[in-house]
Amino acid sequence: MAAAKLITISCVASVFLIFFIKSSNAASYNVITFGAKPDGRTDSTQSFLRAWAVACRSAQASTIVVPKGRYLIKNAVFRGPCKSRITVQISGTIVAPNDYRALGKSDLWILFIKVDRLSIIGGTLDGKGAGFWACRKSGRNCPVGTRSITINSANNVIVSGLTSINSQLSHLVISSCNNVIVRNVKFIAPAESPNTDGIHVESSTGVTITGGTIQTGDDCISVGRGTRNLQMSNIKCGPGHGVSIGSLGKELNEDGVENVTLTNSVFTGSDNGVRIKSWARPSRSFVRNVFFQNLIMRNVKNPIVIDQNYCPNNQGCPNKNSGVKISQVTYRNIQGTSATPKALTFDCSPSNPCRGIKLQDIKLTYKNKAATSTCKNIGGTTSGVIMPRNCL
């Protein structure tokens, strides 16, 4: 019996020792230790960068801790490559300067670049965008504006539980990345704030966005050139401009978009639901293998749109056709209400008609009556109940 007790005690001691060793080896860096002040007034940019530099050099997986409080940050570049995984655990709020001019001529507020195995967990970003929007509205000479957080040339990234409010421009940009997961985020800006896209993805492969609440003055999610294998689900969008692929085809030799899925999402009071748009210009770009399923539209102005005659202010493209080839796009089980009589608009290119468009079980009404649809230069098939009346 004594021997058995001794063995049990030895096992417990061994487990505790292993846990203690692992805990001792875990690297954790609190930004306050590096001089950050949680008062929302003191510039803590260099403190955050010093914490990042130490974590980036660590051979052990590291956590940068941002405790509760408000931390004033100016333009900050968190650059890799780093030696191991880094987690940025945010419990507080990171705020931009009150004066939008303090961010200078850069279009970036917070940038993570060339990092592998990065996690950004929790917290709030406050971009303080109101002054910048007012400057643009007044027509004065304004800076270009900043995107709140940009992840560039990074792999194996997780962004979870992040809130972003009042970004000057886009809230989150994912560019030239592989294997990114964005989940349970909340991005908020007034409906009239210009160009405040929630999430913009471009030149990236293997991005998953799930569980987001996005209420902005531009696209809830915009999908740019070179995007492949993008999965989106459980998005609450509106106000805003919906989920948009494009605009594409501004340049002749522009990469295309393929393998994009949006499911189980709700649009409320948005200008658009799901939209594909391309410039009315010659281009070798394309959109193919897109799947929209299980979507609810609540008082959405344009629930389903393909617009291949995008040409703001009729500059740079009048009297030209879009070269973007759109094919194999499926719309399945999309229901709800349109805020305008026309719920479906397919305005495809005369020189490159849309091909392989599939409609299945579409039920969209306007003021408790059937809405209308328009089809130009499009070919495809329908099945199930189609309301408004099929124009394919």
BADOPA-655277 format. One record per residue (C-alpha): x, y, z. Coordinates in steps of 0.5 Angstrom, whole numbers, plus 500, padded with zeros to 3 digits. Example, Ala and Ser with C-alpha at 12.3 -4.5 7.8 and 13.67 -1.06 7.14 Angstrom:
REM BADOPA-655277
525491516/527498514/
END
This chain:
REM BADOPA-655277
500500500/506505502/509503495/503505491/502511495/509513493/508511486/502516486/505522489/511521484/506521478/503527481/510530482/512529475/506532472/506538476/514538474/512538467/507543467/511548471/517547466/512548460/509554464/516557465/518556458/512560455/513567453/509572455/510579454/505585457/506591453/505595459/512592461/515595455/512602457/505602454/500607458/493605458/490612458/488613451/493619451/500617451/503615445/504607446/507605439/514604440/512600446/508595442/513595437/518593442/514588445/513585438/521585437/522581443/516576441/519575434/526573436/523568441/524561439/518559444/511561442/510567444/503571447/503579447/498581452/494588451/491588458/484592459/485600458/485604452/492605448/494610443/497607437/500611431/502608424/505601426/508595422/509589425/514585421/516578420/519573419/519571426/522565429/515562432/508562433/505569436/499570439/496578440/491577446/487584446/483585452/483593451/482598446/487600441/485607439/488612433/489619434/484624435/487628429/486624423/492628420/497624425/497618421/500622415/500620408/500612409/494608408/496603413/494604421/496597423/500592419/502585420/507583414/511577412/509573419/507565419/503563425/500569427/493569432/490576433/485574439/479579442/480587443/477593440/480597434/477605434/480608428/477615430/474616422/469621423/474627422/477624416/470622413/468630414/474632411/473628405/465630405/468638405/472637399/478639402/485637401/485630405/490625406/489618403/486615409/488609413/485602413/485599420/489593420/492590414/495583414/500582408/504576405/502572411/501565412/497561417/493567421/487567425/483573427/478571432/473576436/476582434/471588434/473594429/469601429/470607425/475605421/478611416/477606410/477598410/477595417/481589415/485587409/487581407/492581402/497576399/496571404/495563405/490560410/487565414/481564419/477570421/471568426/466572430/468579428/464585429/466591424/462597425/462604421/456609420/452607413/454614410/462613412/465612405/469606403/469603410/469596407/468591413/473585410/477586403/480580401/485580395/491575392/490570397/488563398/484559403/481564407/475562411/470568414/465565419/461569424/461576423/457582424/459587419/455594419/459599414/458604409/461600404/462593402/461588408/466583404/469585398/473580394/478582390/483580384/487573385/482571391/481563391/478558395/474563399/469560404/464565408/458563412/454566418/455573416/450578418/451584413/447591413/447597413/453597407/453595400/453587401/458582399/461584393/466580388/470586384/470590382/474586377/477588370/480595371/487592368/488588362/492583365/489582372/488575376/481572376/477570382/475562383/472558388/468562392/462560397/457564401/452560406/447561411/448569412/443575413/443581409/439587412/437594409/444593405/444597398/446590395/446583397/450578393/454582387/459581382/461587378/467588373/469594369/467596362/474595360/478590356/481585361/483577361/480577368/475572370/470569376/468562376/465557381/462561385/456558390/451563394/446558398/441559404/441567404/436571407/434578404/431583409/429590405/435589401/435594395/439589390/438582392/442579387/446583382/451582376/454588373/459588368/458595366/461598372/464605370/464610375/463617373/463614366/471615366/476611363/471606360/465609356/463605350/467599352/465592354/468588360/473582358/471579365/469572364/463570369/461562369/459557373/455561379/450558383/444562387/440557391/435558397/435565397/429568400/426575403/424582401/427587396/427594397/426596390/421592385/427589381/430584385/435580380/439584375/444580371/447585366/453581363/458583358/455583350/462581348/463576354/456573356/455570363/455562362/453557367/449561371/444557376/438559380/435554384/429556389/429563389/423567393/424575393/418579394/417587394/411589398/408583399/408582391/413578386/419582384/421583377/428581374/432583368/437579364/442581359/447577355/446571360/446563359/444558365/439554368/433554373/430549378/425549383/421555385/423562382/420568384/421573381/419570374/425567371/428571365/434567364/
END
